[in-house]
């Protein structure tokens, strides 16, 4: 799924991105795309790391994304797979048993 394609936010230079713009974008994209928390964080890592890089290069004083907050209630919940459907590879089984004995 392409989250950025055709989104107006991609046309705003990083140094001009402001908190309000990012906050509105984050809320809109979570609602429109019905994202899970994991999908949201995977999606925003590009912005977060790019803005942190801009801070390191002294292009901006601080990352406006560090203040962006999305209420957990807005994320689509993802049902955990049933235990019966989880399979371990044969080389993983001894490691799991060894770890269990350590506990």
Biopython code that builds the backbone (N, CA, C, O; Angstrom):
import numpy as np
from Bio.PDB.StructureBuilder import StructureBuilder

atoms = [
    (1, "UNK", "N", (0.853, -1.177, 0.000)),
    (1, "UNK", "CA", (0.000, 0.000, 0.000)),
    (1, "UNK", "C", (0.899, 1.240, 0.000)),
    (1, "UNK", "O", (1.841, 1.335, 0.787)),
    (2, "UNK", "N", (0.602, 2.167, -0.873)),
    (2, "UNK", "CA", (1.391, 3.389, -0.961)),
    (2, "UNK", "C", (0.729, 4.488, -0.119)),
    (2, "UNK", "O", (-0.351, 4.981, -0.444)),
    (3, "UNK", "N", (1.409, 4.850, 0.963)),
    (3, "UNK", "CA", (0.851, 5.843, 1.872)),
    (3, "UNK", "C", (1.202, 7.267, 1.464)),
    (3, "UNK", "O", (0.457, 8.203, 1.753)),
    (4, "UNK", "N", (2.329, 7.426, 0.798)),
    (4, "UNK", "CA", (2.798, 8.767, 0.468)),
    (4, "UNK", "C", (2.408, 9.218, -0.937)),
    (4, "UNK", "O", (2.282, 10.415, -1.198)),
    (5, "UNK", "N", (2.220, 8.260, -1.836)),
    (5, "UNK", "CA", (1.932, 8.615, -3.225)),
    (5, "UNK", "C", (0.695, 9.513, -3.299)),
    (5, "UNK", "O", (-0.355, 9.206, -2.735)),
    (6, "UNK", "N", (0.850, 10.612, -4.000)),
    (6, "UNK", "CA", (-0.223, 11.587, -4.227)),
    (6, "UNK", "C", (-0.659, 12.319, -2.959)),
    (6, "UNK", "O", (-1.662, 13.033, -2.983)),
    (7, "UNK", "N", (0.064, 12.162, -1.862)),
    (7, "UNK", "CA", (-0.272, 12.898, -0.641)),
    (7, "UNK", "C", (0.400, 14.263, -0.718)),
    (7, "UNK", "O", (1.597, 14.336, -0.997)),
    (8, "UNK", "N", (-0.331, 15.343, -0.480)),
    (8, "UNK", "CA", (0.240, 16.690, -0.586)),
    (8, "UNK", "C", (1.436, 16.935, 0.327)),
    (8, "UNK", "O", (2.243, 17.824, 0.051)),
    (9, "UNK", "N", (1.567, 16.180, 1.393)),
    (9, "UNK", "CA", (2.656, 16.414, 2.341)),
    (9, "UNK", "C", (4.033, 16.169, 1.722)),
    (9, "UNK", "O", (5.027, 16.726, 2.187)),
    (10, "UNK", "N", (4.097, 15.342, 0.679)),
    (10, "UNK", "CA", (5.398, 15.049, 0.078)),
    (10, "UNK", "C", (5.981, 16.248, -0.664)),
    (10, "UNK", "O", (7.162, 16.250, -1.010)),
    (11, "UNK", "N", (5.168, 17.255, -0.905)),
    (11, "UNK", "CA", (5.642, 18.440, -1.617)),
    (11, "UNK", "C", (6.150, 19.537, -0.673)),
    (11, "UNK", "O", (6.605, 20.586, -1.129)),
    (12, "UNK", "N", (6.073, 19.298, 0.626)),
    (12, "UNK", "CA", (6.545, 20.284, 1.596)),
    (12, "UNK", "C", (7.987, 19.933, 1.968)),
    (12, "UNK", "O", (8.251, 18.820, 2.422)),
    (13, "UNK", "N", (8.924, 20.871, 1.781)),
    (13, "UNK", "CA", (10.314, 20.592, 2.172)),
    (13, "UNK", "C", (10.406, 20.280, 3.673)),
    (13, "UNK", "O", (9.665, 20.849, 4.474)),
    (14, "UNK", "N", (11.304, 19.389, 4.040)),
    (14, "UNK", "CA", (11.464, 18.990, 5.437)),
    (14, "UNK", "C", (11.647, 20.183, 6.361)),
    (14, "UNK", "O", (11.076, 20.225, 7.451)),
    (15, "UNK", "N", (12.436, 21.144, 5.930)),
    (15, "UNK", "CA", (12.723, 22.293, 6.807)),
    (15, "UNK", "C", (11.501, 23.191, 7.003)),
    (15, "UNK", "O", (11.505, 24.065, 7.870)),
    (16, "UNK", "N", (10.461, 22.979, 6.202)),
    (16, "UNK", "CA", (9.247, 23.791, 6.344)),
    (16, "UNK", "C", (8.099, 23.036, 7.009)),
    (16, "UNK", "O", (7.024, 23.596, 7.222)),
    (17, "UNK", "N", (8.327, 21.775, 7.332)),
    (17, "UNK", "CA", (7.280, 21.015, 8.012)),
    (17, "UNK", "C", (7.132, 21.523, 9.437)),
    (17, "UNK", "O", (8.118, 21.687, 10.156)),
    (18, "UNK", "N", (5.909, 21.766, 9.829)),
    (18, "UNK", "CA", (5.625, 22.270, 11.169)),
    (18, "UNK", "C", (4.775, 21.248, 11.930)),
    (18, "UNK", "O", (4.150, 20.367, 11.338)),
    (19, "UNK", "N", (4.772, 21.390, 13.236)),
    (19, "UNK", "CA", (4.029, 20.477, 14.103)),
    (19, "UNK", "C", (2.568, 20.358, 13.666)),
    (19, "UNK", "O", (2.061, 19.249, 13.503)),
    (20, "UNK", "N", (1.892, 21.487, 13.476)),
    (20, "UNK", "CA", (0.462, 21.449, 13.133)),
    (20, "UNK", "C", (0.209, 20.651, 11.861)),
    (20, "UNK", "O", (-0.734, 19.862, 11.792)),
    (21, "UNK", "N", (1.042, 20.857, 10.869)),
    (21, "UNK", "CA", (0.895, 20.150, 9.598)),
    (21, "UNK", "C", (1.073, 18.648, 9.796)),
    (21, "UNK", "O", (0.293, 17.842, 9.288)),
    (22, "UNK", "N", (2.121, 18.284, 10.551)),
    (22, "UNK", "CA", (2.390, 16.867, 10.790)),
    (22, "UNK", "C", (1.313, 16.213, 11.652)),
    (22, "UNK", "O", (0.926, 15.070, 11.410)),
    (23, "UNK", "N", (0.838, 16.934, 12.647)),
    (23, "UNK", "CA", (-0.211, 16.391, 13.527)),
    (23, "UNK", "C", (-1.485, 16.134, 12.731)),
    (23, "UNK", "O", (-2.083, 15.065, 12.853)),
    (24, "UNK", "N", (-1.907, 17.095, 11.923)),
    (24, "UNK", "CA", (-3.109, 16.924, 11.100)),
    (24, "UNK", "C", (-2.935, 15.775, 10.108)),
    (24, "UNK", "O", (-3.849, 14.978, 9.897)),
    (25, "UNK", "N", (-1.748, 15.704, 9.504)),
    (25, "UNK", "CA", (-1.471, 14.638, 8.537)),
    (25, "UNK", "C", (-1.540, 13.275, 9.217)),
    (25, "UNK", "O", (-2.163, 12.352, 8.693)),
    (26, "UNK", "N", (-0.900, 13.142, 10.389)),
    (26, "UNK", "CA", (-0.869, 11.867, 11.100)),
    (26, "UNK", "C", (-2.282, 11.403, 11.446)),
    (26, "UNK", "O", (-2.627, 10.240, 11.232)),
    (27, "UNK", "N", (-3.090, 12.302, 11.974)),
    (27, "UNK", "CA", (-4.464, 11.942, 12.331)),
    (27, "UNK", "C", (-5.269, 11.559, 11.094)),
    (27, "UNK", "O", (-6.032, 10.594, 11.118)),
    (28, "UNK", "N", (-5.098, 12.314, 10.021)),
    (28, "UNK", "CA", (-5.838, 12.038, 8.792)),
    (28, "UNK", "C", (-5.445, 10.686, 8.204)),
    (28, "UNK", "O", (-6.313, 9.907, 7.810)),
    (29, "UNK", "N", (-4.148, 10.404, 8.141)),
    (29, "UNK", "CA", (-3.689, 9.166, 7.503)),
    (29, "UNK", "C", (-4.110, 7.942, 8.317)),
    (29, "UNK", "O", (-4.432, 6.903, 7.741)),
    (30, "UNK", "N", (-4.111, 8.051, 9.646)),
    (30, "UNK", "CA", (-4.542, 6.929, 10.491)),
    (30, "UNK", "C", (-6.018, 6.645, 10.256)),
    (30, "UNK", "O", (-6.425, 5.487, 10.161)),
    (31, "UNK", "N", (-6.816, 7.699, 10.162)),
    (31, "UNK", "CA", (-8.259, 7.518, 9.955)),
    (31, "UNK", "C", (-8.566, 7.017, 8.547)),
    (31, "UNK", "O", (-9.334, 6.070, 8.374)),
    (32, "UNK", "N", (-7.962, 7.655, 7.540)),
    (32, "UNK", "CA", (-8.248, 7.289, 6.147)),
    (32, "UNK", "C", (-7.820, 5.863, 5.811)),
    (32, "UNK", "O", (-8.556, 5.118, 5.163)),
    (33, "UNK", "N", (-6.631, 5.499, 6.257)),
    (33, "UNK", "CA", (-6.077, 4.195, 5.897)),
    (33, "UNK", "C", (-6.380, 3.115, 6.926)),
    (33, "UNK", "O", (-6.012, 1.955, 6.738)),
    (34, "UNK", "N", (-7.058, 3.493, 8.025)),
    (34, "UNK", "CA", (-7.410, 2.543, 9.081)),
    (34, "UNK", "C", (-6.173, 1.748, 9.516)),
    (34, "UNK", "O", (-6.147, 0.518, 9.455)),
    (35, "UNK", "N", (-5.156, 2.486, 9.954)),
    (35, "UNK", "CA", (-3.871, 1.889, 10.297)),
    (35, "UNK", "C", (-3.860, 1.264, 11.685)),
    (35, "UNK", "O", (-4.540, 1.725, 12.601)),
    (36, "UNK", "N", (-3.072, 0.209, 11.813)),
    (36, "UNK", "CA", (-2.769, -0.330, 13.128)),
    (36, "UNK", "C", (-1.625, 0.523, 13.684)),
    (36, "UNK", "O", (-1.025, 1.312, 12.955)),
    (37, "UNK", "N", (-1.332, 0.364, 14.957)),
    (37, "UNK", "CA", (-0.235, 1.122, 15.567)),
    (37, "UNK", "C", (1.083, 0.793, 14.864)),
    (37, "UNK", "O", (1.882, 1.688, 14.587)),
    (38, "UNK", "N", (1.304, -0.470, 14.581)),
    (38, "UNK", "CA", (2.538, -0.892, 13.923)),
    (38, "UNK", "C", (2.650, -0.289, 12.527)),
    (38, "UNK", "O", (3.721, 0.181, 12.145)),
    (39, "UNK", "N", (1.563, -0.294, 11.764)),
    (39, "UNK", "CA", (1.571, 0.295, 10.424)),
    (39, "UNK", "C", (1.892, 1.788, 10.498)),
    (39, "UNK", "O", (2.657, 2.311, 9.688)),
    (40, "UNK", "N", (1.299, 2.460, 11.478)),
    (40, "UNK", "CA", (1.540, 3.894, 11.649)),
    (40, "UNK", "C", (3.017, 4.163, 11.936)),
    (40, "UNK", "O", (3.619, 5.040, 11.315)),
    (41, "UNK", "N", (3.596, 3.422, 12.863)),
    (41, "UNK", "CA", (4.995, 3.651, 13.199)),
    (41, "UNK", "C", (5.913, 3.299, 12.039)),
    (41, "UNK", "O", (6.912, 3.985, 11.820)),
    (42, "UNK", "N", (5.602, 2.256, 11.298)),
    (42, "UNK", "CA", (6.391, 1.931, 10.111)),
    (42, "UNK", "C", (6.287, 3.030, 9.058)),
    (42, "UNK", "O", (7.269, 3.357, 8.391)),
    (43, "UNK", "N", (5.116, 3.583, 8.917)),
    (43, "UNK", "CA", (4.887, 4.659, 7.956)),
    (43, "UNK", "C", (5.633, 5.927, 8.352)),
    (43, "UNK", "O", (6.237, 6.583, 7.503)),
    (44, "UNK", "N", (5.597, 6.272, 9.618)),
    (44, "UNK", "CA", (6.169, 7.548, 10.061)),
    (44, "UNK", "C", (7.669, 7.500, 10.296)),
    (44, "UNK", "O", (8.291, 8.545, 10.488)),
    (45, "UNK", "N", (8.261, 6.322, 10.286)),
    (45, "UNK", "CA", (9.701, 6.234, 10.525)),
    (45, "UNK", "C", (10.477, 7.057, 9.490)),
    (45, "UNK", "O", (11.524, 7.618, 9.812)),
    (46, "UNK", "N", (9.987, 7.134, 8.285)),
    (46, "UNK", "CA", (10.659, 7.909, 7.239)),
    (46, "UNK", "C", (10.702, 9.381, 7.629)),
    (46, "UNK", "O", (11.750, 10.019, 7.543)),
    (47, "UNK", "N", (9.555, 9.921, 8.059)),
    (47, "UNK", "CA", (9.518, 11.317, 8.500)),
    (47, "UNK", "C", (10.381, 11.535, 9.737)),
    (47, "UNK", "O", (11.180, 12.469, 9.795)),
    (48, "UNK", "N", (10.208, 10.662, 10.719)),
    (48, "UNK", "CA", (10.935, 10.850, 11.983)),
    (48, "UNK", "C", (12.439, 10.832, 11.769)),
    (48, "UNK", "O", (13.145, 11.696, 12.289)),
    (49, "UNK", "N", (12.939, 9.865, 11.015)),
    (49, "UNK", "CA", (14.376, 9.781, 10.787)),
    (49, "UNK", "C", (14.882, 10.921, 9.903)),
    (49, "UNK", "O", (15.983, 11.429, 10.118)),
    (50, "UNK", "N", (14.106, 11.316, 8.937)),
    (50, "UNK", "CA", (14.509, 12.432, 8.068)),
    (50, "UNK", "C", (14.600, 13.727, 8.861)),
    (50, "UNK", "O", (15.532, 14.511, 8.678)),
    (51, "UNK", "N", (13.642, 13.948, 9.731)),
    (51, "UNK", "CA", (13.664, 15.163, 10.546)),
    (51, "UNK", "C", (14.790, 15.122, 11.575)),
    (51, "UNK", "O", (15.396, 16.155, 11.860)),
    (52, "UNK", "N", (15.075, 13.968, 12.128)),
    (52, "UNK", "CA", (16.207, 13.840, 13.056)),
    (52, "UNK", "C", (17.521, 14.109, 12.329)),
    (52, "UNK", "O", (18.432, 14.718, 12.890)),
    (53, "UNK", "N", (17.616, 13.659, 11.097)),
    (53, "UNK", "CA", (18.805, 13.919, 10.287)),
    (53, "UNK", "C", (18.945, 15.423, 10.019)),
    (53, "UNK", "O", (20.047, 15.969, 10.060)),
    (54, "UNK", "N", (17.832, 16.071, 9.747)),
    (54, "UNK", "CA", (17.851, 17.522, 9.534)),
    (54, "UNK", "C", (18.316, 18.254, 10.797)),
    (54, "UNK", "O", (18.993, 19.278, 10.708)),
    (55, "UNK", "N", (17.955, 17.732, 11.963)),
    (55, "UNK", "CA", (18.421, 18.321, 13.228)),
    (55, "UNK", "C", (19.930, 18.130, 13.342)),
    (55, "UNK", "O", (20.651, 19.067, 13.686)),
    (56, "UNK", "N", (20.410, 16.925, 13.057)),
    (56, "UNK", "CA", (21.842, 16.641, 13.133)),
    (56, "UNK", "C", (22.657, 17.539, 12.199)),
    (56, "UNK", "O", (23.768, 17.953, 12.531)),
    (57, "UNK", "N", (22.096, 17.830, 11.043)),
    (57, "UNK", "CA", (22.770, 18.677, 10.054)),
    (57, "UNK", "C", (22.537, 20.165, 10.313)),
    (57, "UNK", "O", (22.966, 21.025, 9.545)),
    (58, "UNK", "N", (21.838, 20.442, 11.426)),
    (58, "UNK", "CA", (21.542, 21.811, 11.856)),
    (58, "UNK", "C", (20.717, 22.604, 10.829)),
    (58, "UNK", "O", (20.848, 23.821, 10.702)),
    (59, "UNK", "N", (19.862, 21.866, 10.101)),
    (59, "UNK", "CA", (18.945, 22.522, 9.173)),
    (59, "UNK", "C", (17.711, 23.018, 9.913)),
    (59, "UNK", "O", (17.082, 23.998, 9.514)),
    (60, "UNK", "N", (17.370, 22.316, 11.015)),
    (60, "UNK", "CA", (16.275, 22.718, 11.894)),
    (60, "UNK", "C", (16.746, 22.555, 13.337)),
    (60, "UNK", "O", (17.654, 21.770, 13.611)),
    (61, "UNK", "N", (16.137, 23.289, 14.247)),
    (61, "UNK", "CA", (16.545, 23.243, 15.657)),
    (61, "UNK", "C", (16.075, 21.978, 16.356)),
    (61, "UNK", "O", (16.820, 21.383, 17.135)),
    (62, "UNK", "N", (14.844, 21.566, 16.082)),
    (62, "UNK", "CA", (14.302, 20.345, 16.677)),
    (62, "UNK", "C", (13.288, 19.723, 15.735)),
    (62, "UNK", "O", (12.742, 20.391, 14.857)),
    (63, "UNK", "N", (13.046, 18.446, 15.927)),
    (63, "UNK", "CA", (12.100, 17.730, 15.077)),
    (63, "UNK", "C", (10.678, 18.009, 15.528)),
    (63, "UNK", "O", (10.325, 17.714, 16.670)),
    (64, "UNK", "N", (9.853, 18.574, 14.648)),
    (64, "UNK", "CA", (8.455, 18.809, 15.017)),
    (64, "UNK", "C", (7.674, 17.510, 15.189)),
    (64, "UNK", "O", (6.611, 17.507, 15.810)),
    (65, "UNK", "N", (8.185, 16.415, 14.652)),
    (65, "UNK", "CA", (7.470, 15.146, 14.766)),
    (65, "UNK", "C", (7.549, 14.578, 16.172)),
    (65, "UNK", "O", (6.727, 13.745, 16.553)),
    (66, "UNK", "N", (8.533, 15.023, 16.946)),
    (66, "UNK", "CA", (8.678, 14.507, 18.301)),
    (66, "UNK", "C", (7.482, 14.872, 19.184)),
    (66, "UNK", "O", (7.265, 14.251, 20.225)),
    (67, "UNK", "N", (6.715, 15.872, 18.773)),
    (67, "UNK", "CA", (5.549, 16.308, 19.550)),
    (67, "UNK", "C", (4.232, 15.728, 19.020)),
    (67, "UNK", "O", (3.189, 15.860, 19.661)),
    (68, "UNK", "N", (4.284, 15.093, 17.858)),
    (68, "UNK", "CA", (3.072, 14.536, 17.244)),
    (68, "UNK", "C", (2.576, 13.373, 18.086)),
    (68, "UNK", "O", (3.351, 12.503, 18.486)),
    (69, "UNK", "N", (1.283, 13.368, 18.348)),
    (69, "UNK", "CA", (0.678, 12.302, 19.153)),
    (69, "UNK", "C", (-0.627, 11.850, 18.508)),
    (69, "UNK", "O", (-1.472, 12.663, 18.134)),
    (70, "UNK", "N", (-0.766, 10.551, 18.391)),
    (70, "UNK", "CA", (-2.009, 9.961, 17.901)),
    (70, "UNK", "C", (-2.560, 9.101, 19.029)),
    (70, "UNK", "O", (-1.882, 8.197, 19.520)),
    (71, "UNK", "N", (-3.774, 9.382, 19.432)),
    (71, "UNK", "CA", (-4.424, 8.631, 20.504)),
    (71, "UNK", "C", (-4.538, 7.164, 20.100)),
    (71, "UNK", "O", (-4.956, 6.853, 18.985)),
    (72, "UNK", "N", (-4.171, 6.278, 20.994)),
    (72, "UNK", "CA", (-4.190, 4.837, 20.731)),
    (72, "UNK", "C", (-5.565, 4.332, 20.310)),
    (72, "UNK", "O", (-5.668, 3.321, 19.615)),
    (73, "UNK", "N", (-6.614, 5.025, 20.723)),
    (73, "UNK", "CA", (-7.979, 4.605, 20.375)),
    (73, "UNK", "C", (-8.259, 4.724, 18.881)),
    (73, "UNK", "O", (-9.172, 4.078, 18.367)),
    (74, "UNK", "N", (-7.475, 5.549, 18.182)),
    (74, "UNK", "CA", (-7.703, 5.752, 16.754)),
    (74, "UNK", "C", (-7.151, 4.615, 15.898)),
    (74, "UNK", "O", (-7.572, 4.431, 14.756)),
    (75, "UNK", "N", (-6.214, 3.858, 16.451)),
    (75, "UNK", "CA", (-5.615, 2.779, 15.672)),
    (75, "UNK", "C", (-6.569, 1.601, 15.564)),
    (75, "UNK", "O", (-7.321, 1.292, 16.489)),
    (76, "UNK", "N", (-6.515, 0.954, 14.405)),
    (76, "UNK", "CA", (-7.298, -0.261, 14.195)),
    (76, "UNK", "C", (-6.652, -1.365, 15.020)),
    (76, "UNK", "O", (-5.437, -1.561, 14.970)),
    (77, "UNK", "N", (-7.456, -2.071, 15.765)),
    (77, "UNK", "CA", (-6.894, -3.156, 16.565)),
    (77, "UNK", "C", (-6.653, -4.355, 15.663)),
    (77, "UNK", "O", (-7.382, -4.600, 14.702)),
    (78, "UNK", "N", (-5.626, -5.076, 16.001)),
    (78, "UNK", "CA", (-5.280, -6.244, 15.209)),
    (78, "UNK", "C", (-5.374, -7.469, 16.094)),
    (78, "UNK", "O", (-4.707, -7.563, 17.125)),
    (79, "UNK", "N", (-6.203, -8.400, 15.684)),
    (79, "UNK", "CA", (-6.415, -9.601, 16.471)),
    (79, "UNK", "C", (-5.169, -10.481, 16.411)),
    (79, "UNK", "O", (-4.615, -10.732, 15.341)),
    (80, "UNK", "N", (-4.747, -10.938, 17.573)),
    (80, "UNK", "CA", (-3.582, -11.812, 17.667)),
    (80, "UNK", "C", (-3.913, -13.158, 17.028)),
    (80, "UNK", "O", (-5.004, -13.691, 17.234)),
    (81, "UNK", "N", (-2.976, -13.713, 16.250)),
    (81, "UNK", "CA", (-3.231, -15.023, 15.641)),
    (81, "UNK", "C", (-3.416, -16.094, 16.718)),
    (81, "UNK", "O", (-2.808, -16.025, 17.786)),
    (82, "UNK", "N", (-4.249, -17.066, 16.428)),
    (82, "UNK", "CA", (-4.485, -18.161, 17.363)),
    (82, "UNK", "C", (-3.188, -18.927, 17.596)),
    (82, "UNK", "O", (-2.379, -19.092, 16.682)),
    (83, "UNK", "N", (-2.998, -19.394, 18.830)),
    (83, "UNK", "CA", (-1.783, -20.121, 19.187)),
    (83, "UNK", "C", (-1.548, -21.321, 18.260)),
    (83, "UNK", "O", (-0.411, -21.629, 17.903)),
    (84, "UNK", "N", (-2.628, -21.986, 17.882)),
    (84, "UNK", "CA", (-2.504, -23.175, 17.030)),
    (84, "UNK", "C", (-1.913, -22.855, 15.665)),
    (84, "UNK", "O", (-1.361, -23.737, 15.007)),
    (85, "UNK", "N", (-2.022, -21.608, 15.234)),
    (85, "UNK", "CA", (-1.532, -21.250, 13.901)),
    (85, "UNK", "C", (-0.062, -20.857, 13.907)),
    (85, "UNK", "O", (0.528, -20.657, 12.845)),
    (86, "UNK", "N", (0.533, -20.742, 15.085)),
    (86, "UNK", "CA", (1.932, -20.331, 15.186)),
    (86, "UNK", "C", (2.831, -21.560, 15.104)),
    (86, "UNK", "O", (2.656, -22.528, 15.844)),
    (87, "UNK", "N", (3.780, -21.503, 14.203)),
    (87, "UNK", "CA", (4.652, -22.642, 13.952)),
    (87, "UNK", "C", (6.103, -22.213, 14.170)),
    (87, "UNK", "O", (6.509, -21.126, 13.759)),
    (88, "UNK", "N", (6.867, -23.072, 14.815)),
    (88, "UNK", "CA", (8.285, -22.818, 15.002)),
    (88, "UNK", "C", (9.076, -23.748, 14.086)),
    (88, "UNK", "O", (8.709, -24.908, 13.898)),
    (89, "UNK", "N", (10.143, -23.239, 13.530)),
    (89, "UNK", "CA", (11.005, -24.064, 12.699)),
    (89, "UNK", "C", (11.755, -25.049, 13.590)),
    (89, "UNK", "O", (11.942, -24.802, 14.781)),
    (90, "UNK", "N", (12.177, -26.155, 13.012)),
    (90, "UNK", "CA", (12.841, -27.189, 13.811)),
    (90, "UNK", "C", (14.104, -26.668, 14.484)),
    (90, "UNK", "O", (14.422, -27.100, 15.592)),
    (91, "UNK", "N", (14.826, -25.764, 13.858)),
    (91, "UNK", "CA", (16.038, -25.236, 14.493)),
    (91, "UNK", "C", (15.710, -24.220, 15.586)),
    (91, "UNK", "O", (16.576, -23.901, 16.401)),
    (92, "UNK", "N", (14.486, -23.707, 15.622)),
    (92, "UNK", "CA", (14.080, -22.756, 16.660)),
    (92, "UNK", "C", (13.635, -23.473, 17.942)),
    (92, "UNK", "O", (13.752, -22.915, 19.033)),
    (93, "UNK", "N", (13.137, -24.683, 17.820)),
    (93, "UNK", "CA", (12.587, -25.402, 18.967)),
    (93, "UNK", "C", (13.605, -25.604, 20.099)),
    (93, "UNK", "O", (13.266, -25.341, 21.253)),
    (94, "UNK", "N", (14.836, -26.061, 19.822)),
    (94, "UNK", "CA", (15.799, -26.217, 20.931)),
    (94, "UNK", "C", (16.123, -24.884, 21.614)),
    (94, "UNK", "O", (16.339, -24.843, 22.825)),
    (95, "UNK", "N", (16.155, -23.823, 20.859)),
    (95, "UNK", "CA", (16.431, -22.497, 21.436)),
    (95, "UNK", "C", (15.298, -22.068, 22.368)),
    (95, "UNK", "O", (15.542, -21.486, 23.425)),
    (96, "UNK", "N", (14.075, -22.356, 21.973)),
    (96, "UNK", "CA", (12.910, -21.998, 22.804)),
    (96, "UNK", "C", (12.917, -22.808, 24.091)),
    (96, "UNK", "O", (12.661, -22.270, 25.168)),
    (97, "UNK", "N", (13.210, -24.100, 23.984)),
    (97, "UNK", "CA", (13.262, -24.959, 25.178)),
    (97, "UNK", "C", (14.378, -24.481, 26.104)),
    (97, "UNK", "O", (14.176, -24.388, 27.315)),
    (98, "UNK", "N", (15.544, -24.179, 25.553)),
    (98, "UNK", "CA", (16.665, -23.705, 26.375)),
    (98, "UNK", "C", (16.306, -22.405, 27.081)),
    (98, "UNK", "O", (16.623, -22.229, 28.257)),
    (99, "UNK", "N", (15.662, -21.512, 26.388)),
    (99, "UNK", "CA", (15.243, -20.229, 26.991)),
    (99, "UNK", "C", (14.211, -20.466, 28.086)),
    (99, "UNK", "O", (14.241, -19.797, 29.119)),
    (100, "UNK", "N", (13.312, -21.396, 27.875)),
    (100, "UNK", "CA", (12.291, -21.700, 28.882)),
    (100, "UNK", "C", (12.929, -22.237, 30.168)),
    (100, "UNK", "O", (12.481, -21.918, 31.270)),
    (101, "UNK", "N", (13.967, -23.045, 30.020)),
    (101, "UNK", "CA", (14.643, -23.599, 31.199)),
    (101, "UNK", "C", (15.377, -22.504, 31.970)),
    (101, "UNK", "O", (15.561, -22.622, 33.182)),
    (102, "UNK", "N", (15.796, -21.443, 31.286)),
    (102, "UNK", "CA", (16.469, -20.335, 31.957)),
    (102, "UNK", "C", (15.511, -19.527, 32.811)),
    (102, "UNK", "O", (15.923, -18.900, 33.787)),
    (103, "UNK", "N", (14.250, -19.538, 32.455)),
    (103, "UNK", "CA", (13.249, -18.774, 33.169)),
    (103, "UNK", "C", (12.900, -19.501, 34.404)),
    (103, "UNK", "O", (12.061, -19.037, 35.177)),
]
sb = StructureBuilder()
sb.init_structure("model")
sb.init_model(0)
sb.init_chain("A")
sb.init_seg("    ")
for serial, (resi, resn, name, xyz) in enumerate(atoms, 1):
    if name == "N":
        sb.init_residue(resn, " ", resi, " ")
    sb.init_atom(name, np.array(xyz, "f"), 0.0, 1.0, " ", f" {name:<3s}", serial, name[0])
structure = sb.get_structure()
